[in-house]
Amino acid sequence: MTSKSSEIIRLSDHTAIAGGRRSAAQQSIFRRHDLSEVDLALFNEVIGTRAVLSDSMRGIGFRPFRTNVVNALDGLRVAVRRGDIDMLVLEANQQPRDVYNLVHEIRNGKLGPNPFLVISIVTWRADKGLIQAFLKAGADDVVVMPASISFASGRVDNLIDNRREFVVTTSYVGPDRRLRSRAMADELGTILVPNGLRYKATGDESANPNGARLQRINRVVQEHRLRRLTLRLESLTGQLEYAAAEQPDAPPQSACMSELSDLISRITSLTKDDGRMTVSELITSLGAVQAATEGRQQVHSDIFALLKVHSQALLAMQRGDKEAADLVVRAVRTAANVVDERTRQGSGDEEDVAIRI
């Protein structure tokens, strides 16, 4: 990628770092936003580069008394859990896997109260695979050092003014980097998330990551994830139905069955607090049908068709379809008949009751 990339920067412009020779124009670039109130956490395990990064952050405009310099991952986790951070800068050279896991945990709401923290990764290795891994974990930015203060300041300005909206998939929460054509075709779209960095730098109240806003956006994220999982369940069960119909004597692929189990488990977890009786009945029925497939060498295509109907009923409910309740009732009744029939036939019988929905 070029140095103009919106995600990755690699520079060797050391001349801009010489503070005594900076021009007035350079100084104005460095101070496009007031960062004096921003709370920054800087993680770096190496003493030598820690001083370089700390000086760079100060040159950009972050204040030392608002910069928490952390040299161990345990300390970083404590700082994130406290929830008083607006931006994370993570040096990833020493423990890239641990940094990746930490970013992934934050984005998935498993660490700290704010999954939408502004996160910038710093690395001294121009390793394309490593850079892509950090972006896939959900980082906002990856900076490959050495980088001049002027360019790093520009990256911070970009995260304030032009931060990407977030997208949620079955396995990813983070900045949307899809092609425009693909993003435009997505019925769910993107999510404008809170941005504590922008709030502190500009006073934009709509970016304030307060408790009420975080709770509301977290609900939207969970709704998007449930929808993605359900769409994937519909697609997967359709594939399994087709394969079982084409080769009825062949066992279903173990990878597909493993994914099927994982999808239903995650959908169950995301809907456990839904108070609607129809949702509870549908999820219970879905689990019962899926359990009827476990440990079998052959699964009739009708079973996968029934699982697909369950996913379609759940999708209809998510869309607010008026006929969704009727579809749920029919799916649940049919599932009950199938499971009862299988129980009567015994596990050794390979015939399944035909489905009529």
C-alpha positions as CSV (number, residue, x, y, z in Angstrom):
1,M,0.0,0.0,0.0
2,T,1.1,3.6,-0.5
3,S,1.9,6.1,2.2
4,K,-1.4,7.7,1.4
5,S,-3.3,4.7,2.6
6,S,-6.1,5.4,5.1
7,E,-5.1,2.5,7.2
8,I,-1.3,2.1,6.9
9,I,1.5,4.6,7.0
10,R,5.2,4.0,6.5
11,L,7.5,7.0,6.6
12,S,11.2,7.8,6.8
13,D,10.8,11.6,7.1
14,H,12.9,12.3,10.2
15,T,13.4,16.0,9.3
16,A,10.0,17.0,10.7
17,I,11.0,15.7,14.1
18,A,13.7,18.3,14.7
19,G,11.6,20.5,17.0
20,G,14.0,23.4,17.0
21,R,13.8,23.8,13.3
22,R,10.0,23.4,12.8
23,S,8.3,26.1,10.8
24,A,5.2,27.9,11.9
25,A,3.3,26.1,9.2
26,Q,4.4,22.7,10.6
27,Q,3.3,23.8,14.1
28,S,-0.1,24.7,12.8
29,I,-0.5,21.2,11.3
30,F,0.5,19.6,14.6
31,R,-2.2,21.6,16.5
32,R,-5.2,21.2,14.2
33,H,-7.1,19.9,17.2
34,D,-6.7,20.6,20.9
35,L,-5.7,17.2,22.4
36,S,-5.0,18.6,25.9
37,E,-8.1,16.9,27.4
38,V,-7.7,13.5,25.7
39,D,-6.9,10.5,27.9
40,L,-4.4,8.3,26.1
41,A,-3.0,4.9,27.0
42,L,0.3,4.1,25.4
43,F,1.5,0.5,25.6
44,N,5.2,-0.3,24.9
45,E,7.4,-2.9,26.4
46,V,10.7,-1.7,25.1
47,I,12.4,1.1,27.0
48,G,14.2,2.6,23.9
49,T,11.2,2.9,21.6
50,R,8.9,3.7,24.5
51,A,10.7,7.1,24.9
52,V,10.4,7.7,21.2
53,L,6.7,7.1,21.1
54,S,6.1,9.1,24.3
55,D,7.9,12.1,22.8
56,S,6.0,11.7,19.6
57,M,2.7,11.7,21.4
58,R,3.7,14.8,23.3
59,G,4.8,16.4,20.0
60,I,1.4,15.7,18.5
61,G,-0.3,17.4,21.4
62,F,-1.2,14.8,24.0
63,R,-0.4,15.9,27.5
64,P,1.9,13.8,29.7
65,F,-0.3,14.0,32.7
66,R,-3.2,12.5,30.6
67,T,-1.0,9.9,29.0
68,N,-0.8,6.5,30.8
69,V,2.4,4.8,29.6
70,V,2.0,1.0,30.3
71,N,4.8,-1.5,29.9
72,A,3.0,-4.8,30.6
73,L,-0.2,-6.3,29.2
74,D,-1.6,-7.0,32.6
75,G,-1.4,-3.3,33.4
76,L,-2.9,-2.4,30.1
77,R,-5.9,-4.7,30.7
78,V,-6.4,-2.9,34.1
79,A,-6.3,0.5,32.4
80,V,-8.9,-0.6,29.7
81,R,-11.2,-2.1,32.4
82,R,-11.2,1.2,34.2
83,G,-12.9,2.8,31.2
84,D,-11.2,6.2,31.4
85,I,-9.4,6.0,28.1
86,D,-10.2,7.9,24.9
87,M,-7.5,6.4,22.7
88,L,-5.2,3.4,22.8
89,V,-1.8,3.3,21.1
90,L,-0.4,-0.2,21.1
91,E,3.2,-1.0,20.2
92,A,2.9,-4.6,18.8
93,N,6.4,-5.7,18.0
94,Q,7.1,-7.9,21.0
95,Q,3.8,-9.7,21.4
96,P,1.7,-9.3,18.2
97,R,-0.6,-12.3,19.0
98,D,-1.4,-10.9,22.5
99,V,-2.0,-7.4,21.1
100,Y,-4.3,-8.9,18.4
101,N,-6.3,-10.8,21.1
102,L,-6.6,-7.7,23.2
103,V,-8.0,-5.7,20.3
104,H,-10.4,-8.5,19.5
105,E,-11.6,-8.7,23.1
106,I,-12.2,-5.0,23.3
107,R,-14.2,-4.9,20.0
108,N,-16.3,-7.9,21.1
109,G,-17.2,-6.4,24.4
110,K,-15.2,-8.8,26.5
111,L,-12.7,-6.3,27.9
112,G,-13.7,-2.9,29.3
113,P,-16.9,-0.9,29.1
114,N,-16.3,0.7,25.7
115,P,-15.9,-1.6,22.6
116,F,-15.5,1.5,20.4
117,L,-12.3,2.8,21.7
118,V,-10.1,4.5,19.1
119,I,-7.2,2.0,18.7
120,S,-4.0,2.6,16.8
121,I,-1.3,-0.1,16.4
122,V,2.3,0.8,16.1
123,T,4.8,-1.6,14.6
124,W,8.4,-1.5,13.4
125,R,7.9,-4.3,10.9
126,A,6.3,-3.8,7.5
127,D,4.8,-7.3,7.5
128,K,1.7,-7.3,5.3
129,G,0.2,-10.3,7.0
130,L,0.7,-8.8,10.5
131,I,-0.8,-5.5,9.4
132,Q,-3.8,-7.2,7.9
133,A,-4.3,-9.3,11.1
134,F,-4.4,-6.2,13.3
135,L,-7.0,-4.6,10.9
136,K,-9.1,-7.8,11.0
137,A,-9.0,-7.7,14.8
138,G,-10.7,-4.3,14.6
139,A,-7.9,-1.7,14.9
140,D,-8.7,1.7,13.5
141,D,-5.2,2.4,12.2
142,V,-1.8,0.7,11.8
143,V,1.3,2.9,11.7
144,V,4.6,1.3,10.5
145,M,7.5,3.1,12.1
146,P,9.6,5.2,11.6
147,A,6.9,8.0,11.2
148,S,7.3,11.7,11.4
149,I,5.3,13.7,14.0
150,S,3.6,15.7,11.2
151,F,2.3,12.6,9.5
152,A,1.3,10.9,12.8
153,S,-0.5,14.0,13.8
154,G,-2.4,13.8,10.5
155,R,-3.4,10.3,11.3
156,V,-4.8,11.4,14.7
157,D,-6.7,14.2,12.9
158,N,-8.2,11.7,10.5
159,L,-9.4,9.6,13.4
160,I,-11.1,12.7,14.8
161,D,-12.6,14.0,11.6
162,N,-13.1,11.0,9.4
163,R,-13.2,7.8,11.5
164,R,-14.8,4.9,9.6
165,E,-18.2,3.8,10.7
166,F,-18.3,0.2,12.1
167,V,-19.6,-2.9,10.5
168,V,-20.7,-6.1,12.3
169,T,-20.3,-9.6,10.8
170,T,-20.5,-13.1,12.3
171,S,-16.8,-12.8,13.4
172,Y,-15.9,-9.1,13.2
173,V,-16.7,-5.8,14.8
174,G,-14.7,-2.8,13.7
175,P,-14.2,-0.1,11.0
176,D,-15.8,-0.8,7.7
177,R,-13.1,-1.4,5.0
178,R,-15.3,-3.1,2.4
179,L,-15.5,-1.9,-1.2
180,R,-18.1,0.8,-1.6
181,S,-20.2,-1.3,-4.0
182,R,-20.4,-4.1,-1.5
183,A,-21.2,-1.8,1.4
184,M,-24.0,-0.1,-0.6
185,A,-25.6,-3.5,-1.2
186,D,-25.6,-4.4,2.5
187,E,-29.1,-4.2,3.9
188,L,-27.8,-3.7,7.5
189,G,-25.4,-0.9,6.6
190,T,-22.8,0.5,9.1
191,I,-23.0,1.9,12.6
192,L,-21.8,5.4,13.7
193,V,-20.1,4.6,17.0
194,P,-19.1,6.8,19.9
195,N,-15.6,8.4,19.5
196,G,-14.1,9.7,22.8
197,L,-11.2,11.1,20.9
198,R,-13.4,13.3,18.8
199,Y,-15.5,14.3,21.8
200,K,-12.6,15.5,23.8
201,A,-10.9,17.2,20.9
202,T,-13.9,19.0,19.4
203,G,-16.7,19.0,22.0
204,D,-19.0,17.1,19.7
205,E,-21.6,15.8,22.2
206,S,-22.9,13.2,19.7
207,A,-19.5,11.4,19.9
208,N,-19.5,11.2,23.7
209,P,-19.1,7.6,24.8
210,N,-21.3,8.0,27.9
211,G,-23.1,5.1,29.5
212,A,-26.5,5.6,27.7
213,R,-25.0,6.0,24.3
214,L,-22.7,2.9,24.7
215,Q,-25.7,0.9,25.9
216,R,-27.8,1.9,22.9
217,I,-25.0,1.3,20.3
218,N,-24.2,-2.0,21.9
219,R,-27.8,-3.1,21.4
220,V,-27.5,-2.2,17.7
221,V,-24.3,-4.2,17.4
222,Q,-26.0,-7.2,19.0
223,E,-29.0,-6.9,16.6
224,H,-26.6,-6.7,13.6
225,R,-24.7,-9.7,14.8
226,L,-27.8,-11.8,15.4
227,R,-29.0,-10.9,11.9
228,R,-25.7,-11.9,10.4
229,L,-25.7,-15.2,12.3
230,T,-29.2,-16.0,11.3
231,L,-28.5,-15.2,7.6
232,R,-25.5,-17.5,7.8
233,L,-27.7,-20.2,9.4
234,E,-30.2,-19.9,6.6
235,S,-27.5,-20.2,4.0
236,L,-25.7,-23.1,5.7
237,T,-28.8,-25.2,6.2
238,G,-29.7,-24.6,2.6
239,Q,-26.4,-26.0,1.5
240,L,-26.7,-29.0,3.8
241,E,-30.2,-29.7,2.6
242,Y,-29.1,-29.7,-1.0
243,A,-26.1,-31.9,-0.3
244,A,-28.2,-34.4,1.7
245,A,-30.8,-34.6,-1.1
246,E,-28.1,-35.2,-3.8
247,Q,-26.2,-37.8,-1.7
248,P,-28.6,-39.2,0.9
249,D,-26.3,-42.0,2.0
250,A,-23.3,-39.7,2.5
251,P,-22.6,-38.2,6.0
252,P,-22.8,-34.4,6.3
253,Q,-19.4,-32.7,6.3
254,S,-18.1,-32.5,9.8
255,A,-16.9,-28.9,9.3
256,C,-20.4,-27.8,8.3
257,M,-22.0,-29.6,11.2
258,S,-19.5,-28.0,13.6
259,E,-20.4,-24.6,12.2
260,L,-24.1,-25.4,12.4
261,S,-23.7,-26.2,16.1
262,D,-21.7,-23.0,16.7
263,L,-24.2,-20.8,14.9
264,I,-27.2,-22.2,16.9
265,S,-25.2,-21.9,20.2
266,R,-24.4,-18.2,19.4
267,I,-27.9,-17.4,18.3
268,T,-29.3,-19.0,21.5
269,S,-26.9,-16.9,23.6
270,L,-27.9,-13.6,21.8
271,T,-31.6,-14.3,22.2
272,K,-31.6,-15.5,25.8
273,D,-32.8,-12.1,27.2
274,D,-35.5,-11.7,24.5
275,G,-38.8,-11.6,26.4
276,R,-41.0,-12.6,23.5
277,M,-42.6,-16.1,23.9
278,T,-42.5,-16.8,20.2
279,V,-38.7,-16.2,20.2
280,S,-38.2,-18.5,23.2
281,E,-40.3,-21.2,21.6
282,L,-38.5,-20.9,18.3
283,I,-35.0,-21.1,19.8
284,T,-36.0,-24.1,22.0
285,S,-37.4,-25.9,18.9
286,L,-34.3,-25.0,16.9
287,G,-32.1,-26.6,19.5
288,A,-34.2,-29.7,19.7
289,V,-34.1,-30.2,15.9
290,Q,-30.3,-29.6,15.9
291,A,-29.8,-32.1,18.7
292,A,-31.7,-34.7,16.6
293,T,-28.9,-34.5,14.0
294,E,-26.1,-35.2,16.5
295,G,-24.2,-38.5,16.2
296,R,-25.9,-39.6,13.0
297,Q,-24.1,-40.8,10.0
298,Q,-27.0,-39.9,7.7
299,V,-29.4,-36.9,8.1
300,H,-32.4,-36.6,5.9
301,S,-32.6,-33.4,3.8
302,D,-35.9,-32.6,5.4
303,I,-34.2,-32.1,8.8
304,F,-32.0,-29.4,7.3
305,A,-35.1,-27.9,5.5
306,L,-36.7,-27.7,8.9
307,L,-33.7,-25.9,10.4
308,K,-33.8,-23.5,7.4
309,V,-37.5,-22.7,8.1
310,H,-36.5,-21.9,11.7
311,S,-33.9,-19.5,10.5
312,Q,-36.4,-17.9,8.1
313,A,-38.9,-17.5,10.9
314,L,-36.3,-15.9,13.1
315,L,-35.3,-13.5,10.2
316,A,-39.0,-12.6,9.7
317,M,-39.3,-11.7,13.3
318,Q,-36.1,-9.6,13.2
319,R,-37.6,-7.7,10.2
320,G,-40.9,-7.2,12.0
321,D,-42.8,-9.3,9.5
322,K,-46.5,-9.5,10.5
323,E,-46.7,-13.1,9.4
324,A,-43.7,-14.1,11.4
325,A,-45.6,-15.4,14.4
326,D,-47.7,-17.7,12.3
327,L,-44.5,-19.0,10.6
328,V,-42.9,-19.6,14.1
329,V,-45.9,-21.6,15.2
330,R,-45.9,-23.8,12.1
331,A,-42.1,-24.4,12.4
332,V,-42.3,-25.3,16.1
333,R,-45.2,-27.7,15.6
334,T,-43.5,-29.4,12.6
335,A,-40.3,-29.7,14.6
336,A,-42.2,-31.2,17.5
337,N,-43.7,-33.8,15.2
338,V,-40.3,-34.6,13.7
339,V,-38.6,-35.0,17.0
340,D,-41.4,-37.1,18.4
341,E,-41.4,-39.4,15.3
342,R,-37.6,-39.8,15.5
343,T,-38.0,-40.8,19.2
344,R,-40.6,-43.4,18.3
345,Q,-38.5,-44.8,15.4
346,G,-35.4,-45.2,17.5
347,S,-31.9,-44.1,16.7
348,G,-31.2,-47.0,14.4
349,D,-33.9,-46.2,11.9
350,E,-32.7,-43.9,9.1
351,E,-36.2,-42.8,7.9
352,D,-37.3,-39.4,9.0
353,V,-40.9,-38.2,9.0
354,A,-41.6,-36.1,5.9
355,I,-42.0,-32.4,6.5
356,R,-45.1,-30.5,5.6
357,I,-45.1,-26.8,6.5
